[in-house]
Amino acid sequence: MKLFLRKAGPLLRLIGIVAVLAGAFAYAQFQGGAVSWTVFYMVLPFGLYGIFLYLYPLRAVTAEREVGRREIPYGSPLRSTVRLGRRFMFPLLYISVKEAAGNATQIPMPSTLFIWGFRRRREWAYETDPLKRGEHVLEGIEIEAADFFGWMRKRRFIPLRQTITVLPKLTDMREVPSEASEERGSAAASFASVKESSVATGIRDYQPGDRLSRIHWPAFARTGELHSKELEDRKAQDLLLVLDGSPSPQFEEQVGFAASILKKSVETRAAAGFLSLGESGAAIPRVEGPDSLRAAMLHLARFAPSDGGHLPPAGSRSLAAARTMTVITGPLTETWVTAFLREARQASGGILFSVLGKGEHPGRAALEAARAAIAAGFDVRFVTERDFGDPERGGVRR
């Protein structure tokens, strides 16, 4: 019914305008006198404009959107410019323009109202409220034209689908978390370099972010240009960063913590695998340069919580083969720890971060679950968001 009224609305309004003009004319014709005809001639221009507006094709209006950045940092607004144009000259009065977004965008989208007049082009720049992590879909531009008194209203939706990705919240970290080892009397870097067990099969052009160990120095000596070695897939990996995708009150903080660790590891020229658990989870064998880091960030931007702890393709193999790992999850439960240790059966240790809310402390059930993880060789740490910058000093260890 609403769809019918929306489509038939302009026609019904046209019938109403014609009825008003006919009534005013009949009143002046039968009543006579200067006052009656004055009323008719006062109503006539507004009625005629409404009729002409009904006949004016809004489909002749074009729109294009220019977005500043398609990937924006967490908490930043979206800045965009909408340019409207038309082919037919007609004095358009009140024009309402609104940005239409998908259901995932939970902020009010901007709109504007202006008098277009006879101009062919019009430009509108806007800025939204700060956006949260995720994908925000801009579906198109909704235009509504109206006359003086709102007797005639016409709408048109111009599809302009664009996807804006808001990256996870990043924290400047002092260093990458490391696992303390009392037996060896040293701190083993949690994001240690991946073992170079592969063989060079060729060379390619150097890309920013390639490690020095991959530079082919003989080729550099011959050509004077940097080249990197093409390597076979590595068979051994020292570290795996695992992000739990179970629903949690601190899920956003968990995602931001994982993103911050990956960013810091790339800055320190370390390499690691990344695995997210959940229906939308993914496995990235190596995160060691700008391209792989960007892929991980885009995945984390879209990552949504889900029940069940599903493993993505190749996730079971990565989890079972990893010897050292850093795990990020929410409040600990014994059920989750047992299920996770069953999958990570070859792990000889690592760090298990349990992210808690501000001012929150682990309960008895969480401490019992932590004991099971400690027995498996994990260093369990309860942290809050304020500890992310220096998780070595912050947080509560068990």
Secondary structure, 3 states (H helix, E strand, C coil): CHHHHHHHHHHHHHHHHHHHHHHHHHHHHHHCCHHHHHHHHHHHHHHHHHHHHHHCCHHHCEEEEEECCCEECCCCCCEEEEEEECCCCCCEEEEEEEEEECCCCCCCCCEEEEEEECCCEEEEEEECCCCCCEEEEEEEEEEEEECCCCCCEEEEEEEEEEEEEECCCCCCCCCCCCEEECCCCEEECCCCCCCCCCCEEEEEECCCCCCHHHECHHHHHHHCCCEEEEECCCCCCCEEEEEECCCCCCHHHHHHHHHHHHHHHHHCCCCEEEEEECCCCCEEEEECCHHHHHHHHHHHHHCCCCCCCCCCCCHHHHHHHCCEEEEEECCCCHHHHHHHHHHCCCCCEEEEEEECCCCCCCCHHHHHHHHHHHHCCEEEEEECHHHCCCCCCCCEEC
